[in-house]
Amino acid sequence: MKVDVNKLSERVDISIPLRFDGPQPNAFGAERAIARPLGDTRDGSSVNYEQYVITPHCNGTHTECVGHITDERVSVRNCLKDIIMQAFVVSVEPEVVASGDSVISRRSLEQVLADVPANDAALIVRTLPNDASKLERVYDDSDVPPYFSANAMRFIFDCGVKHLLVDLPSVDRLFDDGKLENHRIFWNVNEGSRSINEKTRINSTITELIFVPDTVSDGRYRLNLQIAPFDSDAAPSRPVLFTT
């Protein structure tokens, strides 16, 4: 899709800033992201330079590819072919199920996606309630965050969504014994398999731990999905929304 960038107007960065010296989101009990100063002008160095230690899947906004769940070493840098694309923002209120978990159901998605144009490449899901605590929330097994039901993810797959962006640490239950059922549904990998097949959606991505402020209305946007050029299954990312 050819886009005249000169016609793009307002922009909204929906990534979470990674503040090495302040509060930051965290998932799966990973160590916080840190910056180790190797040179500091305040201490007499001619320049400031630091070593960064991060876990992209756990420390902030990141985009991942099917290599996240396969034995094949697949790089998100090679998988992400779309730079600027049509995207649709929806707000969804998770439902509490019998287990006590909060789940994004197929029914709730069907309600908000009823009028979404079929050619939109990206779906951006904002969960409700939505507040700034998502910018620094620590997700663990003592407070399980919402996640998608398998039927909801099948619906997303059937809708042809190529790039899924969510304000959650994972599209699956935070601790699900390594099943990652929803990841496999989205990328079309066989249940329990760690192998790519001929129908696997190599060029589809999942972006987790975004934050969509309340000033962004549900509806259609242009999305510029920027990633760090990491040759790995996931990379820190900066999704930016544009109105036209």
C-alpha positions as protocol buffer text, in pm:
chain_id: "A"
residue {
  index: 1
  type: MET
  ca { x: 0 y: 0 z: 0 }
}
residue {
  index: 2
  type: LYS
  ca { x: 147 y: 333 z: -109 }
}
residue {
  index: 3
  type: VAL
  ca { x: 98 y: 612 z: 144 }
}
residue {
  index: 4
  type: ASP
  ca { x: 177 y: 981 z: 98 }
}
residue {
  index: 5
  type: VAL
  ca { x: 342 y: 1061 z: 432 }
}
residue {
  index: 6
  type: ASN
  ca { x: 293 y: 1431 z: 368 }
}
residue {
  index: 7
  type: LYS
  ca { x: -81 y: 1379 z: 408 }
}
residue {
  index: 8
  type: LEU
  ca { x: -52 y: 1216 z: 749 }
}
residue {
  index: 9
  type: SER
  ca { x: -149 y: 1456 z: 1025 }
}
residue {
  index: 10
  type: GLU
  ca { x: -168 y: 1389 z: 1398 }
}
residue {
  index: 11
  type: ARG
  ca { x: 37 y: 1106 z: 1538 }
}
residue {
  index: 12
  type: VAL
  ca { x: 17 y: 909 z: 1862 }
}
residue {
  index: 13
  type: ASP
  ca { x: 296 y: 688 z: 1988 }
}
residue {
  index: 14
  type: ILE
  ca { x: 130 y: 385 z: 2153 }
}
residue {
  index: 15
  type: SER
  ca { x: 450 y: 226 z: 2280 }
}
residue {
  index: 16
  type: ILE
  ca { x: 540 y: 233 z: 2648 }
}
residue {
  index: 17
  type: PRO
  ca { x: 854 y: 440 z: 2717 }
}
residue {
  index: 18
  type: LEU
  ca { x: 1126 y: 223 z: 2867 }
}
residue {
  index: 19
  type: ARG
  ca { x: 1265 y: 425 z: 3156 }
}
residue {
  index: 20
  type: PHE
  ca { x: 1578 y: 253 z: 3278 }
}
residue {
  index: 21
  type: ASP
  ca { x: 1595 y: 473 z: 3589 }
}
residue {
  index: 22
  type: GLY
  ca { x: 1225 y: 472 z: 3674 }
}
residue {
  index: 23
  type: PRO
  ca { x: 910 y: 259 z: 3689 }
}
residue {
  index: 24
  type: GLN
  ca { x: 867 y: 19 z: 3400 }
}
residue {
  index: 25
  type: PRO
  ca { x: 628 y: -264 z: 3313 }
}
residue {
  index: 26
  type: ASN
  ca { x: 739 y: -618 z: 3380 }
}
residue {
  index: 27
  type: ALA
  ca { x: 608 y: -967 z: 3310 }
}
residue {
  index: 28
  type: PHE
  ca { x: 699 y: -1324 z: 3400 }
}
residue {
  index: 29
  type: GLY
  ca { x: 924 y: -1215 z: 3688 }
}
residue {
  index: 30
  type: ALA
  ca { x: 1204 y: -1106 z: 3457 }
}
residue {
  index: 31
  type: GLU
  ca { x: 1475 y: -876 z: 3583 }
}
residue {
  index: 32
  type: ARG
  ca { x: 1403 y: -512 z: 3512 }
}
residue {
  index: 33
  type: ALA
  ca { x: 1571 y: -350 z: 3213 }
}
residue {
  index: 34
  type: ILE
  ca { x: 1885 y: -165 z: 3316 }
}
residue {
  index: 35
  type: ALA
  ca { x: 2137 y: 77 z: 3169 }
}
residue {
  index: 36
  type: ARG
  ca { x: 2498 y: 44 z: 3286 }
}
residue {
  index: 37
  type: PRO
  ca { x: 2697 y: 363 z: 3237 }
}
residue {
  index: 38
  type: LEU
  ca { x: 3031 y: 307 z: 3066 }
}
residue {
  index: 39
  type: GLY
  ca { x: 3102 y: 675 z: 3016 }
}
residue {
  index: 40
  type: ASP
  ca { x: 2946 y: 975 z: 3191 }
}
residue {
  index: 41
  type: THR
  ca { x: 3026 y: 1337 z: 3111 }
}
residue {
  index: 42
  type: ARG
  ca { x: 2942 y: 1428 z: 3471 }
}
residue {
  index: 43
  type: ASP
  ca { x: 3234 y: 1211 z: 3578 }
}
residue {
  index: 44
  type: GLY
  ca { x: 3477 y: 1352 z: 3326 }
}
residue {
  index: 45
  type: SER
  ca { x: 3407 y: 1133 z: 3025 }
}
residue {
  index: 46
  type: SER
  ca { x: 3401 y: 1308 z: 2688 }
}
residue {
  index: 47
  type: VAL
  ca { x: 3073 y: 1133 z: 2600 }
}
residue {
  index: 48
  type: ASN
  ca { x: 2781 y: 951 z: 2759 }
}
residue {
  index: 49
  type: TYR
  ca { x: 2748 y: 588 z: 2660 }
}
residue {
  index: 50
  type: GLU
  ca { x: 2576 y: 298 z: 2828 }
}
residue {
  index: 51
  type: GLN
  ca { x: 2527 y: -76 z: 2806 }
}
residue {
  index: 52
  type: TYR
  ca { x: 2162 y: -180 z: 2798 }
}
residue {
  index: 53
  type: VAL
  ca { x: 2033 y: -508 z: 2939 }
}
residue {
  index: 54
  type: ILE
  ca { x: 1673 y: -588 z: 2846 }
}
residue {
  index: 55
  type: THR
  ca { x: 1437 y: -880 z: 2794 }
}
residue {
  index: 56
  type: PRO
  ca { x: 1215 y: -761 z: 2507 }
}
residue {
  index: 57
  type: HIS
  ca { x: 933 y: -1005 z: 2582 }
}
residue {
  index: 58
  type: CYS
  ca { x: 908 y: -887 z: 2942 }
}
residue {
  index: 59
  type: ASN
  ca { x: 1033 y: -530 z: 2977 }
}
residue {
  index: 60
  type: GLY
  ca { x: 810 y: -323 z: 2754 }
}
residue {
  index: 61
  type: THR
  ca { x: 651 y: -280 z: 2414 }
}
residue {
  index: 62
  type: HIS
  ca { x: 778 y: -545 z: 2176 }
}
residue {
  index: 63
  type: THR
  ca { x: 687 y: -707 z: 1846 }
}
residue {
  index: 64
  type: GLU
  ca { x: 732 y: -1080 z: 1800 }
}
residue {
  index: 65
  type: CYS
  ca { x: 713 y: -1327 z: 1514 }
}
residue {
  index: 66
  type: VAL
  ca { x: 645 y: -1699 z: 1486 }
}
residue {
  index: 67
  type: GLY
  ca { x: 1004 y: -1768 z: 1586 }
}
residue {
  index: 68
  type: HIS
  ca { x: 885 y: -1708 z: 1941 }
}
residue {
  index: 69
  type: ILE
  ca { x: 736 y: -2060 z: 1948 }
}
residue {
  index: 70
  type: THR
  ca { x: 937 y: -2261 z: 1693 }
}
residue {
  index: 71
  type: ASP
  ca { x: 1262 y: -2454 z: 1689 }
}
residue {
  index: 72
  type: GLU
  ca { x: 1348 y: -2270 z: 1368 }
}
residue {
  index: 73
  type: ARG
  ca { x: 1536 y: -1948 z: 1440 }
}
residue {
  index: 74
  type: VAL
  ca { x: 1301 y: -1704 z: 1268 }
}
residue {
  index: 75
  type: SER
  ca { x: 1378 y: -1331 z: 1284 }
}
residue {
  index: 76
  type: VAL
  ca { x: 1111 y: -1066 z: 1330 }
}
residue {
  index: 77
  type: ARG
  ca { x: 1329 y: -833 z: 1124 }
}
residue {
  index: 78
  type: ASN
  ca { x: 1275 y: -1058 z: 823 }
}
residue {
  index: 79
  type: CYS
  ca { x: 908 y: -1133 z: 896 }
}
residue {
  index: 80
  type: LEU
  ca { x: 776 y: -779 z: 927 }
}
residue {
  index: 81
  type: LYS
  ca { x: 729 y: -661 z: 568 }
}
residue {
  index: 82
  type: ASP
  ca { x: 459 y: -399 z: 629 }
}
residue {
  index: 83
  type: ILE
  ca { x: 581 y: -54 z: 733 }
}
residue {
  index: 84
  type: ILE
  ca { x: 270 y: 163 z: 710 }
}
residue {
  index: 85
  type: MET
  ca { x: -67 y: -10 z: 710 }
}
residue {
  index: 86
  type: GLN
  ca { x: -437 y: 34 z: 775 }
}
residue {
  index: 87
  type: ALA
  ca { x: -527 y: -35 z: 1138 }
}
residue {
  index: 88
  type: PHE
  ca { x: -839 y: -40 z: 1351 }
}
residue {
  index: 89
  type: VAL
  ca { x: -851 y: 44 z: 1723 }
}
residue {
  index: 90
  type: VAL
  ca { x: -1116 y: -126 z: 1935 }
}
residue {
  index: 91
  type: SER
  ca { x: -1189 y: -112 z: 2307 }
}
residue {
  index: 92
  type: VAL
  ca { x: -1296 y: -435 z: 2474 }
}
residue {
  index: 93
  type: GLU
  ca { x: -1407 y: -510 z: 2829 }
}
residue {
  index: 94
  type: PRO
  ca { x: -1288 y: -858 z: 2936 }
}
residue {
  index: 95
  type: GLU
  ca { x: -1541 y: -1095 z: 3090 }
}
residue {
  index: 96
  type: VAL
  ca { x: -1486 y: -1278 z: 3419 }
}
residue {
  index: 97
  type: VAL
  ca { x: -1518 y: -1654 z: 3363 }
}
residue {
  index: 98
  type: ALA
  ca { x: -1579 y: -1941 z: 3606 }
}
residue {
  index: 99
  type: SER
  ca { x: -1209 y: -1975 z: 3692 }
}
residue {
  index: 100
  type: GLY
  ca { x: -1204 y: -1612 z: 3806 }
}
residue {
  index: 101
  type: ASP
  ca { x: -984 y: -1506 z: 3514 }
}
residue {
  index: 102
  type: SER
  ca { x: -1068 y: -1209 z: 3292 }
}
residue {
  index: 103
  type: VAL
  ca { x: -1099 y: -1319 z: 2930 }
}
residue {
  index: 104
  type: ILE
  ca { x: -1150 y: -1139 z: 2601 }
}
residue {
  index: 105
  type: SER
  ca { x: -1429 y: -1342 z: 2444 }
}
residue {
  index: 106
  type: ARG
  ca { x: -1525 y: -1398 z: 2083 }
}
residue {
  index: 107
  type: ARG
  ca { x: -1863 y: -1240 z: 2155 }
}
residue {
  index: 108
  type: SER
  ca { x: -1706 y: -915 z: 2276 }
}
residue {
  index: 109
  type: LEU
  ca { x: -1485 y: -897 z: 1967 }
}
residue {
  index: 110
  type: GLU
  ca { x: -1771 y: -971 z: 1731 }
}
residue {
  index: 111
  type: GLN
  ca { x: -1961 y: -676 z: 1876 }
}
residue {
  index: 112
  type: VAL
  ca { x: -1682 y: -423 z: 1821 }
}
residue {
  index: 113
  type: LEU
  ca { x: -1558 y: -564 z: 1491 }
}
residue {
  index: 114
  type: ALA
  ca { x: -1892 y: -588 z: 1316 }
}
residue {
  index: 115
  type: ASP
  ca { x: -1818 y: -292 z: 1088 }
}
residue {
  index: 116
  type: VAL
  ca { x: -1440 y: -317 z: 1054 }
}
residue {
  index: 117
  type: PRO
  ca { x: -1325 y: -301 z: 689 }
}
residue {
  index: 118
  type: ALA
  ca { x: -1194 y: -636 z: 571 }
}
residue {
  index: 119
  type: ASN
  ca { x: -875 y: -489 z: 424 }
}
residue {
  index: 120
  type: ASP
  ca { x: -734 y: -352 z: 749 }
}
residue {
  index: 121
  type: ALA
  ca { x: -404 y: -527 z: 813 }
}
residue {
  index: 122
  type: ALA
  ca { x: -374 y: -450 z: 1184 }
}
residue {
  index: 123
  type: LEU
  ca { x: -603 y: -479 z: 1484 }
}
residue {
  index: 124
  type: ILE
  ca { x: -523 y: -280 z: 1797 }
}
residue {
  index: 125
  type: VAL
  ca { x: -703 y: -399 z: 2110 }
}
residue {
  index: 126
  type: ARG
  ca { x: -737 y: -169 z: 2410 }
}
residue {
  index: 127
  type: THR
  ca { x: -871 y: -342 z: 2722 }
}
residue {
  index: 128
  type: LEU
  ca { x: -1103 y: -171 z: 2968 }
}
residue {
  index: 129
  type: PRO
  ca { x: -1065 y: -26 z: 3219 }
}
residue {
  index: 130
  type: ASN
  ca { x: -778 y: 170 z: 3067 }
}
residue {
  index: 131
  type: ASP
  ca { x: -551 y: 375 z: 3288 }
}
residue {
  index: 132
  type: ALA
  ca { x: -191 y: 492 z: 3314 }
}
residue {
  index: 133
  type: SER
  ca { x: -98 y: 212 z: 3556 }
}
residue {
  index: 134
  type: LYS
  ca { x: -41 y: 0 z: 3245 }
}
residue {
  index: 135
  type: LEU
  ca { x: 274 y: 204 z: 3186 }
}
residue {
  index: 136
  type: GLU
  ca { x: 444 y: 47 z: 3488 }
}
residue {
  index: 137
  type: ARG
  ca { x: 236 y: -254 z: 3590 }
}
residue {
  index: 138
  type: VAL
  ca { x: 408 y: -567 z: 3716 }
}
residue {
  index: 139
  type: TYR
  ca { x: 228 y: -876 z: 3583 }
}
residue {
  index: 140
  type: ASP
  ca { x: 265 y: -1199 z: 3779 }
}
residue {
  index: 141
  type: ASP
  ca { x: 71 y: -1505 z: 3890 }
}
residue {
  index: 142
  type: SER
  ca { x: -74 y: -1322 z: 4188 }
}
residue {
  index: 143
  type: ASP
  ca { x: -277 y: -1096 z: 3961 }
}
residue {
  index: 144
  type: VAL
  ca { x: -336 y: -1268 z: 3626 }
}
residue {
  index: 145
  type: PRO
  ca { x: -402 y: -1009 z: 3353 }
}
residue {
  index: 146
  type: PRO
  ca { x: -674 y: -1058 z: 3091 }
}
residue {
  index: 147
  type: TYR
  ca { x: -606 y: -1282 z: 2791 }
}
residue {
  index: 148
  type: PHE
  ca { x: -788 y: -1399 z: 2481 }
}
residue {
  index: 149
  type: SER
  ca { x: -1007 y: -1705 z: 2468 }
}
residue {
  index: 150
  type: ALA
  ca { x: -914 y: -1955 z: 2199 }
}
residue {
  index: 151
  type: ASN
  ca { x: -1241 y: -1884 z: 2019 }
}
residue {
  index: 152
  type: ALA
  ca { x: -1167 y: -1513 z: 2023 }
}
residue {
  index: 153
  type: MET
  ca { x: -827 y: -1575 z: 1865 }
}
residue {
  index: 154
  type: ARG
  ca { x: -981 y: -1801 z: 1601 }
}
residue {
  index: 155
  type: PHE
  ca { x: -1219 y: -1517 z: 1519 }
}
residue {
  index: 156
  type: ILE
  ca { x: -924 y: -1276 z: 1481 }
}
residue {
  index: 157
  type: PHE
  ca { x: -755 y: -1530 z: 1255 }
}
residue {
  index: 158
  type: ASP
  ca { x: -1071 y: -1577 z: 1048 }
}
residue {
  index: 159
  type: CYS
  ca { x: -1099 y: -1199 z: 1009 }
}
residue {
  index: 160
  type: GLY
  ca { x: -763 y: -1203 z: 833 }
}
residue {
  index: 161
  type: VAL
  ca { x: -587 y: -980 z: 1085 }
}
residue {
  index: 162
  type: LYS
  ca { x: -218 y: -980 z: 990 }
}
residue {
  index: 163
  type: HIS
  ca { x: -76 y: -777 z: 1277 }
}
residue {
  index: 164
  type: LEU
  ca { x: -226 y: -789 z: 1627 }
}
residue {
  index: 165
  type: LEU
  ca { x: -139 y: -526 z: 1888 }
}
residue {
  index: 166
  type: VAL
  ca { x: -253 y: -557 z: 2250 }
}
residue {
  index: 167
  type: ASP
  ca { x: -202 y: -374 z: 2579 }
}
residue {
  index: 168
  type: LEU
  ca { x: -140 y: -705 z: 2757 }
}
residue {
  index: 169
  type: PRO
  ca { x: 184 y: -889 z: 2842 }
}
residue {
  index: 170
  type: SER
  ca { x: 63 y: -1188 z: 2639 }
}
residue {
  index: 171
  type: VAL
  ca { x: -229 y: -1292 z: 2420 }
}
residue {
  index: 172
  type: ASP
  ca { x: -227 y: -1617 z: 2618 }
}
residue {
  index: 173
  type: ARG
  ca { x: -276 y: -1671 z: 2988 }
}
residue {
  index: 174
  type: LEU
  ca { x: 35 y: -1545 z: 3165 }
}
residue {
  index: 175
  type: PHE
  ca { x: 119 y: -1888 z: 3304 }
}
residue {
  index: 176
  type: ASP
  ca { x: -36 y: -2161 z: 3087 }
}
residue {
  index: 177
  type: ASP
  ca { x: 221 y: -2443 z: 3122 }
}
residue {
  index: 178
  type: GLY
  ca { x: 386 y: -2339 z: 2796 }
}
residue {
  index: 179
  type: LYS
  ca { x: 89 y: -2419 z: 2571 }
}
residue {
  index: 180
  type: LEU
  ca { x: 69 y: -2075 z: 2404 }
}
residue {
  index: 181
  type: GLU
  ca { x: -246 y: -2187 z: 2226 }
}
residue {
  index: 182
  type: ASN
  ca { x: -344 y: -1842 z: 2104 }
}
residue {
  index: 183
  type: HIS
  ca { x: 0 y: -1770 z: 1960 }
}
residue {
  index: 184
  type: ARG
  ca { x: -26 y: -2093 z: 1763 }
}
residue {
  index: 185
  type: ILE
  ca { x: -377 y: -2015 z: 1642 }
}
residue {
  index: 186
  type: PHE
  ca { x: -274 y: -1668 z: 1524 }
}
residue {
  index: 187
  type: TRP
  ca { x: 36 y: -1789 z: 1337 }
}
residue {
  index: 188
  type: ASN
  ca { x: -133 y: -2107 z: 1217 }
}
residue {
  index: 189
  type: VAL
  ca { x: 104 y: -2347 z: 1387 }
}
residue {
  index: 190
  type: ASN
  ca { x: -32 y: -2687 z: 1483 }
}
residue {
  index: 191
  type: GLU
  ca { x: -135 y: -2734 z: 1846 }
}
residue {
  index: 192
  type: GLY
  ca { x: 167 y: -2833 z: 2053 }
}
residue {
  index: 193
  type: SER
  ca { x: 400 y: -2808 z: 1753 }
}
residue {
  index: 194
  type: ARG
  ca { x: 729 y: -2619 z: 1748 }
}
residue {
  index: 195
  type: SER
  ca { x: 759 y: -2636 z: 1370 }
}
residue {
  index: 196
  type: ILE
  ca { x: 653 y: -2414 z: 1083 }
}
residue {
  index: 197
  type: ASN
  ca { x: 422 y: -2568 z: 824 }
}
residue {
  index: 198
  type: GLU
  ca { x: 325 y: -2465 z: 472 }
}
residue {
  index: 199
  type: LYS
  ca { x: 28 y: -2265 z: 605 }
}
residue {
  index: 200
  type: THR
  ca { x: 210 y: -2083 z: 884 }
}
residue {
  index: 201
  type: ARG
  ca { x: 166 y: -1705 z: 865 }
}
residue {
  index: 202
  type: ILE
  ca { x: 533 y: -1611 z: 856 }
}
residue {
  index: 203
  type: ASN
  ca { x: 473 y: -1242 z: 789 }
}
residue {
  index: 204
  type: SER
  ca { x: 223 y: -1187 z: 1072 }
}
residue {
  index: 205
  type: THR
  ca { x: 327 y: -1030 z: 1401 }
}
residue {
  index: 206
  type: ILE
  ca { x: 202 y: -985 z: 1756 }
}
residue {
  index: 207
  type: THR
  ca { x: 287 y: -668 z: 1948 }
}
residue {
  index: 208
  type: GLU
  ca { x: 236 y: -676 z: 2324 }
}
residue {
  index: 209
  type: LEU
  ca { x: 252 y: -424 z: 2609 }
}
residue {
  index: 210
  type: ILE
  ca { x: 132 y: -122 z: 2415 }
}
residue {
  index: 211
  type: PHE
  ca { x: -67 y: 160 z: 2572 }
}
residue {
  index: 212
  type: VAL
  ca { x: -349 y: 336 z: 2386 }
}
residue {
  index: 213
  type: PRO
  ca { x: -443 y: 656 z: 2570 }
}
residue {
  index: 214
  type: ASP
  ca { x: -808 y: 748 z: 2615 }
}
residue {
  index: 215
  type: THR
  ca { x: -757 y: 1044 z: 2382 }
}
residue {
  index: 216
  type: VAL
  ca { x: -744 y: 793 z: 2095 }
}
residue {
  index: 217
  type: SER
  ca { x: -1096 y: 707 z: 1981 }
}
residue {
  index: 218
  type: ASP
  ca { x: -1193 y: 367 z: 1849 }
}
residue {
  index: 219
  type: GLY
  ca { x: -1176 y: 366 z: 1473 }
}
residue {
  index: 220
  type: ARG
  ca { x: -951 y: 357 z: 1171 }
}
residue {
  index: 221
  type: TYR
  ca { x: -593 y: 485 z: 1154 }
}
residue {
  index: 222
  type: ARG
  ca { x: -270 y: 444 z: 967 }
}
residue {
  index: 223
  type: LEU
  ca { x: -15 y: 246 z: 1167 }
}
residue {
  index: 224
  type: ASN
  ca { x: 362 y: 277 z: 1138 }
}
residue {
  index: 225
  type: LEU
  ca { x: 502 y: -29 z: 1314 }
}
residue {
  index: 226
  type: GLN
  ca { x: 867 y: 43 z: 1390 }
}
residue {
  index: 227
  type: ILE
  ca { x: 1098 y: -221 z: 1535 }
}
residue {
  index: 228
  type: ALA
  ca { x: 1459 y: -225 z: 1645 }
}
residue {
  index: 229
  type: PRO
  ca { x: 1661 y: -419 z: 1383 }
}
residue {
  index: 230
  type: PHE
  ca { x: 1721 y: -715 z: 1613 }
}
residue {
  index: 231
  type: ASP
  ca { x: 1790 y: -1041 z: 1432 }
}
residue {
  index: 232
  type: SER
  ca { x: 1578 y: -1234 z: 1683 }
}
residue {
  index: 233
  type: ASP
  ca { x: 1224 y: -1360 z: 1738 }
}
residue {
  index: 234
  type: ALA
  ca { x: 1125 y: -1034 z: 1911 }
}
residue {
  index: 235
  type: ALA
  ca { x: 1242 y: -676 z: 1924 }
}
residue {
  index: 236
  type: PRO
  ca { x: 1153 y: -359 z: 2113 }
}
residue {
  index: 237
  type: SER
  ca { x: 905 y: -166 z: 1902 }
}
residue {
  index: 238
  type: ARG
  ca { x: 738 y: 170 z: 1857 }
}
residue {
  index: 239
  type: PRO
  ca { x: 394 y: 155 z: 1696 }
}
residue {
  index: 240
  type: VAL
  ca { x: 275 y: 500 z: 1592 }
}
residue {
  index: 241
  type: LEU
  ca { x: -81 y: 586 z: 1491 }
}
residue {
  index: 242
  type: PHE
  ca { x: -163 y: 854 z: 1234 }
}
residue {
  index: 243
  type: THR
  ca { x: -490 y: 1017 z: 1144 }
}
residue {
  index: 244
  type: THR
  ca { x: -545 y: 1128 z: 787 }
}
